[in-house]
Amino acid sequence: MALSMLCRRTDVLYRTLKGISSAKPALSATFVLQTAFYNAKPLKLNIRDPYIPDKTSDRTPEWQKTAKYDAKLFGRLGSVSGIEPSSLWPKWNPPLEVMLKNIEAREKEQTRSGWEKLIAANMAKMPKMVAEWRRAKREAKRKMKEEKERRTRLLAEARERFGHAVDPRSPKFLEMVAEIEKEEKKKRKNLVNLLKLFTCKKLK
């Protein structure tokens, strides 16, 4: 009798567990389907007659009178909110247009001041620059005159040596000029040596 009771209880337990395990996949599949086909309810925004707080009323909370709430309301409703978008920007003191004009005027003044300083500095250098230019011009004139005299002297010497006028581009003239330059170089060297010798004797 005890054995038959135990067998019966074991059979009931087995059937119960088997029923639970067979119902589990169906439950999970139903849950997945419900999740896949879930649609959230749309937000109820009353665009036709939105709530816009009356800032003059004492019944309106203080937090609905702030600029932060105005920005939030304008973000939700746009131009329907009746809020001027320019009022959401930070207030400049002085106004932005005045600041831009001041910056432009300051830049112009700095540019003008810079040009005036540059002109003043160049004008101060002007006498020295003019003197340098005149000196360079005098030096160039002197060199041109010396070159002209040397050329005339060489042509006269060539006429005396060859007995007739010689073309300055001819090989004879160029050879003669090379010889004369060589002799002049030798004379200058001898003159320098004589000066050194004279200075050494004077020091002794």
C-alpha positions as CSV (number, residue, x, y, z in Angstrom):
1,M,0.0,0.0,0.0
2,A,2.8,2.4,0.9
3,L,4.5,1.5,-2.3
4,S,1.5,2.2,-4.5
5,M,1.0,5.6,-2.8
6,L,4.6,6.5,-3.5
7,C,4.2,5.5,-7.2
8,R,1.1,7.5,-7.5
9,R,2.7,10.7,-6.1
10,T,5.7,10.3,-8.3
11,D,3.5,10.0,-11.4
12,V,1.6,13.2,-10.4
13,L,4.8,15.1,-9.9
14,Y,6.2,13.9,-13.2
15,R,3.1,15.0,-15.1
16,T,3.1,18.4,-13.4
17,L,6.8,19.1,-14.3
18,K,6.1,17.9,-17.9
19,G,3.2,20.3,-18.2
20,I,5.3,23.2,-17.1
21,S,8.2,22.5,-19.4
22,S,5.8,22.1,-22.4
23,A,4.1,25.5,-21.7
24,K,7.3,27.5,-21.3
25,P,8.2,27.9,-25.0
26,A,4.7,29.0,-25.9
27,L,4.9,31.6,-23.1
28,S,8.3,33.0,-24.3
29,A,7.1,33.1,-28.0
30,T,4.0,35.1,-26.9
31,F,6.2,37.5,-24.9
32,V,8.5,38.0,-27.9
33,L,5.5,38.7,-30.2
34,Q,4.1,41.2,-27.8
35,T,7.4,43.0,-27.6
36,A,7.9,43.0,-31.4
37,F,4.4,44.5,-32.0
38,Y,4.5,47.0,-29.1
39,N,3.5,50.5,-30.2
40,A,3.9,53.4,-27.7
41,K,1.0,55.7,-27.4
42,P,1.7,59.1,-29.2
43,L,2.3,62.1,-27.1
44,K,-0.7,64.3,-26.7
45,L,0.4,67.8,-27.8
46,N,-2.3,70.3,-28.1
47,I,-1.0,72.4,-31.0
48,R,-4.3,74.0,-31.8
49,D,-4.8,75.4,-28.4
50,P,-1.5,75.1,-26.5
51,Y,-1.0,76.2,-22.9
52,I,0.9,79.5,-22.8
53,P,1.2,80.8,-19.3
54,D,0.1,84.3,-18.5
55,K,3.1,86.1,-17.0
56,T,1.0,88.9,-15.6
57,S,-1.2,86.6,-13.6
58,D,-0.4,85.9,-9.9
59,R,-1.6,82.3,-10.3
60,T,1.2,81.5,-12.8
61,P,4.1,79.8,-11.1
62,E,7.4,81.7,-11.0
63,W,9.3,79.0,-12.9
64,Q,7.0,79.5,-15.9
65,K,7.9,83.2,-16.0
66,T,11.7,82.5,-16.5
67,A,13.7,82.8,-19.7
68,K,14.6,79.1,-19.4
69,Y,10.9,78.2,-19.6
70,D,10.4,80.6,-22.6
71,A,13.2,78.8,-24.4
72,K,11.7,75.4,-23.7
73,L,8.3,76.6,-24.8
74,F,9.7,78.1,-28.0
75,G,11.5,74.8,-28.7
76,R,8.3,72.9,-28.3
77,L,5.8,75.1,-30.1
78,G,7.9,77.5,-32.3
79,S,6.3,80.7,-33.4
80,V,2.9,79.6,-31.9
81,S,4.3,80.2,-28.5
82,G,4.3,84.0,-29.2
83,I,7.9,84.3,-27.9
84,E,10.3,86.6,-29.8
85,P,13.4,84.5,-30.7
86,S,15.7,87.5,-30.3
87,S,14.7,87.7,-26.6
88,L,16.2,84.2,-26.1
89,W,19.7,85.5,-27.0
90,P,21.9,87.0,-24.3
91,K,21.6,90.7,-23.7
92,W,24.8,92.7,-24.7
93,N,25.6,95.8,-22.8
94,P,26.5,97.9,-24.8
95,P,24.5,96.4,-27.8
96,L,26.4,94.3,-30.3
97,E,26.1,96.8,-33.1
98,V,27.7,99.5,-30.9
99,M,30.5,97.1,-29.9
100,L,31.2,96.2,-33.6
101,K,31.3,99.9,-34.5
102,N,33.7,100.6,-31.6
103,I,36.0,97.7,-32.7
104,E,36.0,99.0,-36.3
105,A,36.8,102.6,-35.2
106,R,39.6,101.3,-32.9
107,E,41.1,99.2,-35.8
108,K,41.0,102.3,-38.1
109,E,42.7,104.4,-35.5
110,Q,45.4,101.8,-34.9
111,T,46.0,101.5,-38.7
112,R,46.1,105.3,-39.1
113,S,48.4,105.6,-36.1
114,G,50.7,102.8,-37.5
115,W,50.9,104.6,-40.9
116,E,51.6,107.9,-39.2
117,K,54.4,106.3,-37.1
118,L,55.9,104.7,-40.3
119,I,55.7,108.0,-42.2
120,A,57.3,109.9,-39.3
121,A,60.1,107.3,-39.0
122,N,60.8,107.5,-42.8
123,M,60.8,111.3,-42.7
124,A,63.3,111.2,-39.9
125,K,65.5,109.0,-42.0
126,M,65.0,111.1,-45.1
127,P,68.0,113.5,-44.6
128,K,70.4,110.6,-44.1
129,M,68.9,108.8,-47.1
130,V,69.2,111.9,-49.3
131,A,72.8,112.4,-48.2
132,E,73.6,108.7,-49.0
133,W,72.0,109.0,-52.4
134,R,74.0,112.2,-53.2
135,R,77.2,110.6,-52.0
136,A,76.6,107.5,-54.2
137,K,75.8,109.8,-57.2
138,R,79.0,111.8,-56.7
139,E,81.0,108.6,-56.3
140,A,79.5,107.2,-59.6
141,K,80.2,110.5,-61.4
142,R,83.8,110.5,-60.1
143,K,84.3,106.9,-61.2
144,M,82.9,107.6,-64.7
145,K,85.2,110.6,-65.0
146,E,88.2,108.6,-64.0
147,E,87.3,105.8,-66.4
148,K,86.9,108.4,-69.2
149,E,90.2,110.0,-68.5
150,R,92.0,106.7,-68.3
151,R,90.4,105.6,-71.6
152,T,91.5,108.9,-73.2
153,R,95.0,108.5,-71.8
154,L,95.3,104.9,-73.0
155,L,94.1,105.8,-76.5
156,A,96.7,108.7,-76.7
157,E,99.4,106.3,-75.5
158,A,98.4,103.7,-78.1
159,R,98.5,106.4,-80.8
160,E,102.0,107.4,-79.7
161,R,103.2,103.7,-79.6
162,F,101.7,102.5,-82.9
163,G,101.8,105.8,-84.8
164,H,98.1,105.8,-85.7
165,A,94.7,105.7,-84.0
166,V,93.8,102.3,-82.6
167,D,90.3,100.8,-82.2
168,P,89.8,100.2,-78.4
169,R,88.4,96.7,-79.3
170,S,91.4,95.6,-81.3
171,P,93.7,92.9,-79.9
172,K,96.7,95.3,-80.1
173,F,95.1,97.8,-77.8
174,L,93.9,95.1,-75.4
175,E,97.5,93.7,-75.1
176,M,98.8,97.2,-74.5
177,V,96.3,97.8,-71.8
178,A,97.2,94.5,-70.1
179,E,100.9,95.4,-70.2
180,I,100.2,98.9,-68.7
181,E,98.0,97.4,-66.0
182,K,100.8,94.9,-65.2
183,E,103.4,97.8,-65.0
184,E,101.1,99.9,-62.8
185,K,100.5,96.9,-60.5
186,K,104.3,96.4,-60.2
187,K,104.8,100.1,-59.5
188,R,102.2,100.1,-56.8
189,K,103.8,97.1,-55.2
190,N,107.2,98.7,-55.2
191,L,105.7,101.9,-53.7
192,V,104.1,99.9,-50.9
193,N,107.4,98.1,-50.2
194,L,109.3,101.5,-50.1
195,L,106.7,102.9,-47.7
196,K,107.1,99.9,-45.4
197,L,110.9,100.2,-45.5
198,F,110.7,103.9,-44.8
199,T,108.4,103.3,-41.8
200,C,110.6,100.6,-40.3
201,K,113.7,102.9,-40.6
202,K,111.8,105.8,-39.0
203,L,110.7,103.6,-36.1
204,K,114.3,102.5,-35.4
